[in-house]
Amino acid sequence: MGIDSKKYKEIITGLGSSVKLVAVSKTKPVEDIRELYDLGQRDFGENYVQEMTGKQAQLPQDIRWHFIGHLQSNKIKYIAPFVYMIQGVDSYKLLAEIDKQAKKNQRIIQCLLQVHIAAEETKFGFNEDELTDTIHQFKQKNEFENIKLSGLMGMASFTEDQNLVRKEFIYLRSLFDKVSEMLKDDNFSTLSMGMSSDYRIAIEEGSNMVRIGSLIFGERVYNK
Ligand SMILES: *Cc1c(COP(=O)(O)O)cnc(C)c1O
């Protein structure tokens, strides 16, 4: 058990200053998060609301919590008091609800829109048309004061086929460029793509935020 601090340092050094690391700590104990925190890591990612709020209460308050799972709108209120960034936004309605809950807490919450780039149907996210429609609506209505639309997030197919993974990242990068052009907003600057198995390819294709779990924390054991 415990974290692989050598691997962590190796990853951090490799990323340099232009790519941000979100350490994905889902299913891992607070002791492991604390260990990584003590090495200087501040951005952590979680997939489950209850797990995230439980950990947040026990850990240093300057941690930036990234919600990277599928978020149900009735659960936003539990994380709105502290969450730094919500990475899996997949509808305009969800954006509106996040804005509302952020306002109640007098906070600004950063949001990334999730795009469906993988071949698997099970994954969440916008397709290209839905994405551009949402951006149009966002721009036209200009009604949210308590969120920042900070960028896009996507997950590549779970496959050994590196060419397919690369193609999917190239596609997401092209959508990122397209939306940047539509918005012309400096807040829109984060392209979150790449996990333990494919983060190097993601960076080659323009990622500036990677979400890495098992490489640092070890394999996850699900026993729920
Ligand atoms: C679990 C998860 C990760 C990290 O996965 P690893 O393969 O352990 O690096 C990254 N992004 C999302 C959205 C996840 O759910």
The ligand as a Tripos MOL2 file, in Angstrom:
@<TRIPOS>MOLECULE
LIG
   15    15     1     0     0
SMALL
NO_CHARGES

@<TRIPOS>ATOM
      1 C1        -10.3190    7.0360  -12.6390 C.3       1 LIG1
      2 C2        -10.1910    8.1650  -13.5820 C.ar      1 LIG1
      3 C3         -8.9320    8.6490  -13.9810 C.ar      1 LIG1
      4 C4         -7.6160    8.0330  -13.5460 C.3       1 LIG1
      5 O1         -7.4460    6.7550  -14.0480 O.3       1 LIG1
      6 P1         -6.0340    5.9950  -13.9640 P.3       1 LIG1
      7 O2         -6.0910    5.0370  -15.0870 O.co2     1 LIG1
      8 O3         -6.0250    5.3250  -12.6310 O.co2     1 LIG1
      9 O4         -4.9620    6.9860  -14.0970 O.co2     1 LIG1
     10 C5         -8.8950    9.7490  -14.8320 C.ar      1 LIG1
     11 N1        -10.0140   10.3400  -15.2720 N.ar      1 LIG1
     12 C6        -11.2510    9.9070  -14.9160 C.ar      1 LIG1
     13 C7        -12.4370   10.6100  -15.4450 C.3       1 LIG1
     14 C8        -11.3680    8.8040  -14.0820 C.ar      1 LIG1
     15 O5        -12.5930    8.3760  -13.7630 O.3       1 LIG1
@<TRIPOS>BOND
     1     1     2 1
     2     2     3 ar
     3     2    14 ar
     4     3     4 1
     5     3    10 ar
     6     4     5 1
     7     5     6 1
     8     6     7 2
     9     6     8 1
    10     6     9 1
    11    10    11 ar
    12    11    12 ar
    13    12    13 1
    14    12    14 ar
    15    14    15 1
@<TRIPOS>SUBSTRUCTURE
     1 LIG1         1 GROUP 0 **** ****
